[in-house]
Every structure is written in structure tokens, then in C-alpha cells.
Amino acid sequence: MSGLAAMGRRWLRLPTLVRHLVVALVGLGVLLAISEALSEYRNTQLAEIAYTVCAVAGLTLLTGLSGQISLGNGAFMFVGAYTVALLLKHHPFGGITGYQSNWWLVPVLILAVLVAAAVGGLVGVAAARLRGPYLAGITLALAIGLPSLPKYQHLQSQLGGHAGIPISAPAPPGSIDYFRWQAWICLIAMVITLFLLANLASSRVGRAFKAVRDDEISASLAGLPVARIQILAFVVSAAAAGLAGGLFGLISLDAGPDSFPLSLSLGLLAAAVFGGLGSLPGAVYGAILITLLPQWATDLSHQVSLSSKIVNNLPLLVYGAALMLAMLAVPFGLQGLLRRGWHQVRDWRRRDGLAPG
Amino acid sequence: MTVLLEAEQVTVRFGGLLALSDVSTSVSSGEVVGVIGPNGAGKTTLFNVICGFVRPTRGQLFWRGKPLRRHRPHQLAGLGIARTLQGLGLFPHLSVLDNVLVGADRHAKAWFGSGLLALPYSDNDERRLRTRAFDVLDQLGIRDSASKLPSQLPYGVQKRVAFARALVAEPDLLLLDEPASGLSAQEMTELGDLVRTLKERTAVLLVEHHMDLVMGVCDRIVVLDFGRCIATGTPSEVRDDPRVLEAYLGEQIDESTVGVADAGGAGAAGA
């Protein structure tokens, strides 16, 4: 035991960069190996989970660390997806490369992140003046309003109207399977996102987020510019969602106004809460859950032979009921449950250690 | 001794209520100044004006001789002014160490870029802040509580944490809002000793109800009543000022407190 504890201490003394890089690279290796073993369909699911993790991780930082609720992060995904779509439509990346190489993915996704971050900054300026239900209200309006922008009469020609804008698929290099390549792109992006957000959360910025969340007056007396920090949290969260949206576009091969419904935004928040607000591992569990749960629910309702009307609506019911149950059973999220379990085990160990004989 | 903070004829009006009326005072380096007065006298309002939470209707503040115009609370730390709050205002979900680290934020340099990329610059910066924080925790004897949450600690220790958070900023002026409230007699004595030792490093301006503490630690006392500054001077001068006694005890003086009765009578005559 003491050897393990000593190793733990030595690990914690390593620079943050080294610790986070090791975890990120090992994680990425494991994930790519898993992807290698999975079927085409499972790889698509893996890609879906990976970009959802990006969005949920950004949201859990915003709501969990800086204490600002957002019901509208799906809108930032919309911005990311449309940025990718418009860039590919107007810029001849494909003309030059024939999409045979994938170098264009990097600048395109970075631009998606930057545009979404800029929109997040604008929303953040409004959000920094609002609290609680009012903030929920304005972000809800954002989730409904922004994605219907392409349907607006005067923007239809630019934004593709109801049909949306098609996005060309990234071609897999060499002999890599198409679906596996999609999963890899999303997994790499996810690991980079988690790496950066983990750095941020453990830095002075993360502490400032938490201080602002806990007590705005004390935070300002300590010299923290509260409003600016709240805006920064929105920018970070929107950037992550923008990346998620860009990846979503690359996977679904189009950016459409109906791909970012309110239920997407609410699902992201549900995932963040379910995993444990403010926890990046929790964001992963939450994203897995909200990606797989609707599909399990659909499968389940198909197995029970019921009329098609009921079957079509059953998934929603199961999804909702499962989330409610989860909220009642694990109010601090899965990560909170795991942490409490770990503390319990540690206490038992200590007690055993102290017991004579 | 240089004059740090100067308030010049500060007036604050909340609608029809005159919270402060032509209050002038100053704090110099190495000085402990107490602000006393009955409830509603305007003590906390004066603090709030200094901190920028409340804008004076008239009058001006000067910091090191320069006028403070439209300053905001978060700029205080940068100027070298720290404040503790009446209600402690600790960050409930941050460990004691993190609470103190937030207080040290003024001395941090690494921000978004180096934090996002976890550059060594950010790690080194954190290490420096941590050293500062542990130094202060040591001084206040609460190093053992560094990893605890505030809610796991007794009130007296929480109070020290709030103190540590203000001190770690290494302010030139420390504003203490009722530092003794809720403390036991023993803890109050320790607080008095602490404030006296602080004098070498920082000027202190404190609002307090406990006369023992105020009389014991302050070099100078400002007495407010209904928003007006009715007396100012050393503790002994203030103690004997008839207007002060009147403000605190009212005009009807109990005959049994003989010395006070004389002074109170004189005060009533003067008014």
C-alpha cells in the first residue's frame, strides 16, 4: 500500500503537462485499439460519443466550474457545423487536394472553434449580467433561435435553407476503413479537447472559475474581474461545442437547421449533470449515456411487440424516465458516486490498518 | 508614515436616507484605525465606498495622493487594498488552500494561454503562489487545515482562513469588517495580538463593535453616528468624548455609572 502511495506522490510531483500528456496519449492509444476491434456500426457510435464528449466537457466546465447554466450549447454546435459547411462550400480545399489528403481538417476545425468561441463571447457578455432562471431563459432562446437562422427568408440562399449545406467527407488515408477513420478523427479531437480543458481546470483559470461560482463578491475583492471571467467561461464552452458541431458535420455529411433541436442542448446538460457537474471524466460517462440510451430505448421498444405509435414514442419515455431515476439515485452524478465509493474504500483500508493484529 | 487612503467629505445618500454626511478621514502606513459607531451609523457604507461597491454622492477618495475615480471592487487588490467581509464570504466548495490561493491571485502572472497548454510557466507560478499561501497559513497556525473545506472547520478557524486570504495578497491597507464577531474571548485576544503584529506590514482600517478590541489595538478611532463623523482621536480621547458617550448610551444616563453620568450630562448640554 505504502509503495502505491509513494508512487502516487511521485506522480503528483510531475509537471502538469507531463501528467496530462501521459494520460492523454495512453487514453488515445487505448481508444484507437478499441476502434480497431469494433464493427463499422460501433465505430460510428464511437465517433458520435467522441464529439458529444467535446460538447459536454465544455458545458460541464461552464456550468460546473463557473456556475453558469446554459440550455443552449447546441446552438454553438450549430455554429461549428455551419462554419465547416460554409468553409468547404466557398473555399476550394477539395479542389486543390481532391480530398485525398486530410490536412484541411485542421484549419477548418480550428476556424469552427474560433467562430463558435466568438459567438460564445457575445452570448457571454449578455450572460455575465444574468443569473439563474434568467440565464437559463436567454440560453434556451438561443438554442431555439440560432439553429433556425438558415430558414430565415433572406439567409436561405447563403445558408442552404431547410435542406442545409452538404459537407464532403474526409477521405481515409491508405487502407483505413471509412467509418474507422471518422471515429479516429473524432477521438483525436476529443482527446485534445479533454487535455486542454483538464489543463485549464487545474490552472489558475479553473480556480478563478470556481471562486466566481462560489462567491462573486469575495472573488471580486480578491481582484478577480468577475464578469470577464464569466465571459471567458462561455468562450471556452462555446469553443468546445463548436468543435463538436464541426465534427458532427463531418460525420453526418451535412449541416442542416433541424440537426440541432432543443433536445440536443438539453441532452448535453443532462449528460453533464448525469456525469457529475464540473468533472471531465463525468462528461465522458454522461456523453456515453446520452448517446447510447436513446438507441437502447429504441431497441427495447422494438422487442416488445406494441403498436407502432407506442413504439415510436417509447424511447423518449424510457430516456426521460432513466434520466429522472439517475437524478434521484445519483444527485452528484456518476463521478460523485465513484468518488464517494473511493473515499469509503480508503476509510475501510485505514480502519483495517489501524486495527490491532 | 505616508498617507495611504484619504476620504474627503464623502457623502452617500440612499434616496431620502443620508447614510454618510461629509465624512473625512485618512489612514497612514503603519497605522491601525478603528471605525466605531452604533448600528446604522454608516460604518459598513464607508467600507463599501472605499471598496467601490457604493459610489459617493459627493466627496472623493484618494489612494496615495491620487484620486480614486469610479474604481471597481476587483481593482482594489491591484492597488494593494484587501478586505475581509462580515459574513466571511469563504468559497464553500474550495479547500482552505484554494481559498487562500484565490486571495494570492494578485501575485499570479500565468493566465489563459499558459494554463490551457499547462506550460511550465504556469506550474512555476502556481508553486510560487502555493509557497506564499502556506507561509500565511503557517503564520496563522492553520496549515493543518489546508486540504479541508471551510464547512469542516470551526468558526474561529474559518475566520482565520478569511484573514489568511486577505493577508496573502500582501496588501498595503487591510480593511477588516467586524473581525471579532462570533469569536470567543480567547480568540478575540489572539485576534488583537495578530492585528498588532500586522501593523509592521500593512495599515489596518477596522469596523468593530467590541470596544475592548478597538480600544486595545487602534492608534486612532473614528466615531460615526447617523452618518456623521462625531469624533476622532486616540482611544483615550474618544473614550472620554461626551458626544461619543451620548451616541452610544443616549441622553438618559443611568445614575449608577457615575463617571459616565457627568460626561453624558455635559454632552447633552453641548448638544
Interface residues (C-beta under 8 A of the other chain):
Chain A: P15 T16 L17 H20 L196 N199 L200 S202 S203 R204 V205 G206 R207 A208 K210 A211 R213 D214 D215 I217 S218 A219 S220 L221 A222 G223 L224 P225 V226 L232
Chain B: C51 F53 R72 P73 H74 Q75 L76 A77 G78 A82 R83 L85 G89 L90 F91 P92 H93 L94 D98 L101 V102 G103 D105 R106 A108 A110 W111 F112 S114 G115 L116 L117 A118 L119 P120 S122 D123 D125 E126 L129 R165 A169
